[in-house]
Amino acid sequence: MSLSVLSHITIICHDLDKTSKFLCIIFGAVECYATQEKIYSLAREKFFKIGDLWLVTMEGKETTKTYNHIAFQVPREQLPILRNKLIDLNLEILPGRNRSPAEGESIYFYDYDNHLFELHSGNLDQRLKYYQHGDDPK
């Protein structure tokens, strides 16, 4: 059995409803479960589908800011639109790092609970090609 298939990602959130709104607006997440009366896990939770990804939000205390992050690939032309949505949601957008356009562009931002996300227009093949050949990918 290969361990290369991701099952799900769980993030701890102070306000499940506020995080739900953010996930739906930025990632087009679809909520498919929310704890009602009975708690099956450690705390109240919500399940979302983002594409083929299963993302879980679980109620708890906010986390400390780190560079650990979750990156989503998005079309380059969507980055300005998504940046405006992040601004409208009053999320903290970080200054971008210096990078070659051959690697793709990114927007890094913290959600309401200090989780770092990245919206990235590149992919693994582009990154490896750039790292192997620099600015002249022949």
Solvent accessible surface area in square Angstrom, and as a share of the most:
residue,aa,sasa,rsa
1,M,216,0.96
2,S,73,0.47
3,L,156,0.78
4,S,100,0.64
5,V,126,0.73
6,L,115,0.57
7,S,75,0.48
8,H,77,0.34
9,I,40,0.20
10,T,57,0.33
11,I,11,0.05
12,I,58,0.29
13,C,0,0.00
14,H,130,0.58
15,D,62,0.32
16,L,4,0.02
17,D,94,0.49
18,K,97,0.41
19,T,1,0.01
20,S,10,0.07
21,K,120,0.51
22,F,1,0.00
23,L,0,0.00
24,C,54,0.33
25,I,66,0.33
26,I,11,0.05
27,F,28,0.11
28,G,51,0.49
29,A,8,0.06
30,V,95,0.55
31,E,74,0.33
32,C,79,0.47
33,Y,67,0.26
34,A,22,0.17
35,T,11,0.06
36,Q,129,0.57
37,E,167,0.75
38,K,125,0.53
39,I,86,0.43
40,Y,157,0.60
41,S,50,0.32
42,L,167,0.83
43,A,22,0.17
44,R,94,0.34
45,E,13,0.06
46,K,23,0.10
47,F,49,0.20
48,F,0,0.00
49,K,85,0.36
50,I,16,0.08
51,G,69,0.66
52,D,141,0.73
53,L,32,0.16
54,W,87,0.31
55,L,1,0.00
56,V,5,0.03
57,T,0,0.00
58,M,20,0.09
59,E,63,0.28
60,G,28,0.27
61,K,176,0.74
62,E,100,0.45
63,T,50,0.29
64,T,111,0.65
65,K,91,0.38
66,T,67,0.39
67,Y,136,0.52
68,N,123,0.63
69,H,65,0.29
70,I,35,0.18
71,A,57,0.44
72,F,28,0.12
73,Q,118,0.53
74,V,21,0.12
75,P,75,0.47
76,R,99,0.36
77,E,125,0.56
78,Q,68,0.30
79,L,9,0.04
80,P,82,0.52
81,I,85,0.43
82,L,14,0.07
83,R,94,0.34
84,N,89,0.45
85,K,74,0.31
86,L,0,0.00
87,I,99,0.50
88,D,120,0.62
89,L,21,0.10
90,N,133,0.68
91,L,14,0.07
92,E,79,0.36
93,I,41,0.21
94,L,46,0.23
95,P,124,0.78
96,G,55,0.53
97,R,109,0.40
98,N,153,0.78
99,R,50,0.18
100,S,15,0.10
101,P,103,0.65
102,A,36,0.28
103,E,6,0.03
104,G,0,0.00
105,E,77,0.35
106,S,21,0.13
107,I,6,0.03
108,Y,14,0.05
109,F,0,0.00
110,Y,21,0.08
111,D,7,0.04
112,Y,57,0.22
113,D,2,0.01
114,N,28,0.15
115,H,26,0.12
116,L,5,0.02
117,F,0,0.00
118,E,10,0.04
119,L,1,0.00
120,H,18,0.08
121,S,17,0.11
122,G,2,0.02
123,N,61,0.32
124,L,126,0.63
125,D,107,0.56
126,Q,68,0.30
127,R,52,0.19
128,L,98,0.49
129,K,105,0.45
130,Y,46,0.17
131,Y,137,0.52
132,Q,140,0.62
133,H,74,0.33
134,G,28,0.27
135,D,113,0.58
136,D,78,0.40
137,P,58,0.37
138,K,182,0.77
